[in-house]
Amino acid sequence: MKPAAWLSRFGDRSERFSADLAALVELESPSGDASRISALAGWVRGRLDAPGLAVETRACAGAGDSVVVRLGSGDAEAMVLGHLDTVWPAGTLREIPFRIDGDRATGPGVFDMKAGVAVAIAAFEALAEERSGRATLLLVPDEEVGSLDSRALTLELARRHRRVFVLEPSADGAAKIARKGTGLFHVRFRGKAAHAGLEPERGASALAELARAVLYLETLADPGLGTTAVPTRARSGDRTNVVPDEGEISVDVRVWSREEAARVEKGVRGYRAADSRVSIRVEGGFDRPPLEPTPESLALFDEARAIASELGFELGAARVGGASDGNLTAAEGVPTLDGLGPVGGGAHAREEFVLMSDLPKRAALLASLLEGIA
């Protein structure tokens, strides 16, 4: 089916898009609330229980259930990736209810990324009706908190496919061809307590060493390469008259390349205390490697851009600082195109919104990509 025909088909389903999006948002699914996320997974499973689709839920340890949907028979060429969890705590709907006002839909998680899930549902349902395409849809329960429990499943499925399309929100309409890798380090200091007034020289201050470390860690940033190293949280001491014997800082690191990730990690772990009586322990590290553009992933973008042109809109290319599960699949060597979700804004903010008129376009783009692969 030509892209224009897909667009016409999805354009006739505006009421269904609205109903699906309302159900997805109103089934609140905060990260870490396994029962609520599993309830949403169950709703998606029931919604896609149709001929041509094989749907199952899989438990991801304590995070809740994921949803795996298989379209068509035989080996699937493409995997479509998204997540069920949001950053919003249960009960947020009482303050920010789901609403559609003209073309604008608002509500907790509507942009990141319940609208992307609605697009996936529409595309897979329509392709099954047409008996066209071979693809797998994976919706995980814990992307917003690092995908620790779903990571093994994501990588297991990604390795079976030749390309990955991620329905994370677009960047002002643009697809995301590069994402920074993200790291979080916790640096812990252990010194020696002493009375701050009577004999401070007998103490070994964890706080003083922490302060020196903050200044050092900031030097690991490289603005020219887009590398950031930001101490974000610090703690030391609990009494005003004692040389503090322990302390801790957290450092948020973002990099565009694996080489920079290796350099910064070596720098963090290589820090040595100026006071030899203070010991240092570094925990954490990079949880998601960078999504770096490759010839294969850029070819996916060119294909998507050509289809978008047929659909009447321009698909731009963006590089963004935030990470997603697309970082994981790209690092496995599977060509990955991210940010194919609808246009909107305000992710993780009270003013979060999505444009309803863009959902049919994104569904037509995804269906065309999956049908073209077949």
LINPE-V190497 format. One record per helix or strand. SS is the DSSP state (2 for helix, 1 for strand). FROM is the first residue (numbers start at 1). TO is the last residue. If there is no record, write none. Layout:
SS & FROM & TO
SS & FROM & TO
//
This chain:
2 & 3 & 11
2 & 14 & 26
1 & 30 & 30
2 & 34 & 47
1 & 53 & 59
2 & 61 & 63
1 & 65 & 71
1 & 78 & 83
1 & 86 & 86
2 & 92 & 95
1 & 99 & 101
1 & 104 & 106
2 & 110 & 130
1 & 135 & 140
2 & 143 & 145
2 & 151 & 158
1 & 163 & 166
1 & 171 & 171
1 & 174 & 179
1 & 181 & 190
1 & 192 & 192
1 & 194 & 195
2 & 200 & 202
1 & 204 & 204
2 & 206 & 218
1 & 222 & 222
2 & 223 & 225
1 & 227 & 236
1 & 242 & 243
1 & 246 & 255
2 & 258 & 269
1 & 279 & 288
1 & 291 & 291
2 & 295 & 311
1 & 317 & 320
2 & 326 & 331
1 & 335 & 338
1 & 344 & 345
1 & 353 & 355
2 & 356 & 373
//
